Amino acid sequence: MAGKSAHWGEQREKASGFWQMRFMLGAYRFLGAQRLRLVVYPVVFFFCLFAPGVCRLSRSFLKRAAAFHGKKAPAAGDTFRHIVSFAYSMIEKIAAWSGDIDLGNIRFHDDDVDDLIALLEGGRGAVIICSHVGNMEILRALATHNKTRVTRPFMVTSIVDFAGTVKFNKLIREINPQSMMNLVNARDIGVDTVIDLQARLARGELLVIAGDRTSSTARDKVERLPFLGETANFPQGAFQLASVMEAPVYFMFGLREEDMDPVSTYDLHVFRAHVDFTGSRKERKQKIRGIIEEYIRHLESFSGTHPLQWYNFYDFWNDAKAVN
């Protein structure tokens, strides 16, 4: 139910309690990803019994996405499948950070991936705008294990708001201590941080930040834009940061080819942003809005092809409402 005001960062990882994640880690190590189906379904069943708010959010999103794309309304069991898909995303991350995913699991496309690879091969860095559609931990994990199509090793630095990921970060740190070496807390970004990030890009590294969650400390710094038929808030900060980095900007999405298969091949999509940030201060502001609109078009596309891999389990269109 809607209650007092609550931002996504205050949801305290309701869709993934620490005991569930620890259970998934133990089950993965004992059973392997393929046989985890035996335990995921009953775990999700009991989770749904005690988390009706998450289920309501899932139903609401699936209905909205289906209506926007002109598809039939979701079936009664699609909410359950949606949360199972989220559980599988936890397994993916565990597998990736355990070193169990490599390029054989990744399917590339005829998009801008070769452009990005050429950039990295030339020793230049780039800013990657990702999302909570699909799984972008795979990119950082592959780079940490030096399993990429780039012949030289490179680092990936992720900017994350730690407010909503404390439990998950703790678990991944247990799996691979290196996972936390290149994380920057979004709450700590200042002038010195920006200078450091620019230096990393100059060394040919990647900087990754999600563009679909508003700041937990600057909630009014948003662009209100149409998304799936209704106005939603998108963070200015992520795109403003990209605008001052003086590096090319790409959108990247990693999704399971088969939503309900925990060992599915992953589709990696890479799109170079059409907006550049040269020009006056006024033009830069307009361009920031333009790049967010470009990003939204990709989000809308993947919400149609893979709605079960949408993992923003909060009221995206009114994130001032709490889910109890």
Residue pairs with C-beta under 8 A, 6 or more apart in sequence:
1 53
1 323
1 324
2 315
2 321
2 322
2 323
2 324
3 321
3 322
3 323
3 324
4 322
5 320
5 321
5 322
6 320
6 321
6 322
6 323
7 214
7 216
7 219
7 319
7 320
8 164
8 213
8 214
8 216
8 312
8 314
8 319
9 161
9 163
9 164
9 216
10 163
10 216
10 322
11 164
11 313
11 314
11 322
11 323
12 164
13 164
13 165
13 166
13 167
13 168
14 51
14 53
14 54
14 313
14 323
15 51
15 54
15 83
15 86
15 311
15 313
16 86
16 90
16 167
16 168
17 167
18 167
18 170
18 171
20 43
20 47
20 87
20 90
21 90
21 167
21 168
21 171
22 171
23 39
23 43
24 36
24 40
24 43
24 87
24 90
24 91
24 94
25 94
25 171
25 174
25 175
27 36
27 39
28 36
28 91
28 94
28 95
28 98
31 38
31 39
33 91
33 95
33 100
33 262
33 263
34 262
34 263
36 91
36 262
37 262
40 84
40 87
40 88
40 91
40 262
41 84
43 87
44 80
44 83
44 84
44 87
45 80
47 54
47 83
48 54
48 55
48 79
48 80
48 83
53 323
53 324
54 83
54 313
54 323
55 79
55 83
56 323
57 313
57 314
57 315
57 323
58 79
58 82
58 83
58 313
59 74
59 78
59 79
60 315
61 307
61 310
61 312
61 316
62 74
62 78
62 79
62 82
62 307
62 308
63 73
63 74
64 228
64 229
64 230
65 71
65 228
65 303
65 304
65 307
65 310
66 72
66 73
66 74
66 307
67 73
67 229
68 228
68 229
68 300
68 303
68 304
69 303
69 304
71 304
74 307
78 308
81 259
81 260
81 308
82 307
82 308
82 310
84 260
85 256
85 259
85 260
85 308
85 309
86 311
86 313
88 256
88 260
88 261
88 262
89 134
89 135
89 309
89 311
91 262
92 101
92 135
92 137
92 138
92 256
92 262
92 266
93 135
93 137
93 138
93 141
93 168
93 172
94 171
94 172
94 175
95 101
96 135
96 137
96 138
96 141
96 142
97 137
97 141
97 144
97 172
97 175
97 176
97 179
98 175
98 176
99 141
99 145
99 176
101 138
101 141
101 142
101 147
101 266
102 142
102 145
102 147
103 142
103 147
103 148
103 149
105 265
105 266
106 138
106 142
106 265
106 266
106 268
107 257
107 265
107 266
107 267
107 268
108 149
108 268
109 267
109 268
109 269
109 270
111 269
111 270
111 271
112 250
112 270
112 271
112 272
113 149
113 268
113 270
115 270
115 272
116 126
116 250
116 270
116 272
117 149
117 150
119 125
119 126
119 248
120 126
120 150
120 152
120 154
120 204
120 206
121 150
121 151
121 152
122 204
123 152
123 203
123 204
124 201
124 204
124 247
124 248
125 154
125 200
125 201
125 202
125 203
125 204
125 205
125 206
125 207
125 247
126 201
126 206
126 207
126 247
126 248
126 249
126 250
127 201
127 206
127 207
127 208
127 209
127 241
127 242
127 245
127 247
127 248
127 249
127 250
128 139
128 206
128 207
128 208
128 209
128 249
128 250
128 251
128 252
129 209
129 210
129 211
129 238
129 239
129 242
129 249
129 250
129 251
129 252
129 273
129 295
130 136
130 139
130 208
130 209
130 210
130 211
130 251
130 252
130 253
131 210
131 211
131 212
131 253
131 295
131 299
132 210
132 212
132 213
132 310
132 311
132 312
133 212
133 253
133 255
133 299
133 302
133 303
133 306
133 309
133 310
133 311
134 253
134 254
134 255
134 256
134 302
134 306
134 309
135 254
135 255
135 256
135 266
135 309
136 208
136 210
136 252
136 253
136 254
137 172
138 254
138 266
138 268
139 156
139 206
139 208
139 252
139 254
139 268
140 156
140 158
140 179
140 182
140 208
141 176
141 179
142 148
143 153
143 154
143 155
143 156
143 206
144 156
144 176
144 178
144 179
146 153
148 154
152 204
154 204
154 205
154 206
155 182
155 200
155 203
155 205
155 206
156 182
156 205
156 206
156 207
156 208
157 182
157 183
157 184
157 197
157 200
157 205
157 206
157 207
157 208
158 182
158 183
158 184
158 208
158 209
159 183
159 184
159 185
159 186
159 189
159 207
159 208
159 209
159 238
159 241
160 169
160 183
160 184
160 185
160 186
160 210
161 185
161 186
161 187
161 213
161 215
161 216
162 169
162 185
162 186
162 187
163 187
163 216
164 216
169 179
169 180
169 183
172 179
172 180
173 179
173 180
184 193
184 197
186 209
186 215
186 237
187 216
187 217
189 241
194 241
194 244
197 207
197 241
197 245
198 245
198 246
200 207
201 207
201 245
201 246
201 247
207 245
207 247
208 252
209 238
209 241
209 242
210 238
211 234
211 235
211 238
211 239
211 251
211 292
211 295
212 234
212 235
212 299
212 312
213 235
213 312
214 221
214 222
214 233
214 234
214 235
214 319
215 221
215 235
215 237
218 237
221 235
221 236
221 237
222 233
222 234
222 235
222 236
223 233
223 234
223 235
223 236
223 288
223 289
223 292
224 231
224 232
224 233
224 234
225 231
225 232
225 234
225 289
225 292
225 293
225 296
226 232
226 296
227 234
227 296
227 299
227 300
227 316
227 317
228 300
228 303
230 317
231 317
232 316
232 317
233 319
234 292
234 295
234 296
236 288
239 288
239 291
239 292
239 295
240 288
242 249
242 277
242 291
243 277
243 284
243 287
243 288
243 291
244 277
248 272
248 273
249 272
249 273
249 275
249 291
250 270
250 271
250 272
250 273
251 269
251 270
251 271
251 272
251 273
251 294
251 295
251 298
252 268
252 269
252 270
252 271
253 267
253 268
253 269
253 298
253 302
254 266
254 267
254 268
254 269
255 266
255 267
255 269
255 302
255 306
255 309
256 264
256 265
256 266
256 267
256 306
256 309
257 264
257 265
257 266
257 267
258 264
258 265
259 306
259 308
259 309
260 308
269 298
269 302
271 298
273 291
273 294
273 295
274 294
275 287
275 290
275 291
275 294
276 287
277 284
277 287
277 288
279 287
302 309
303 310
314 323
315 321
315 323
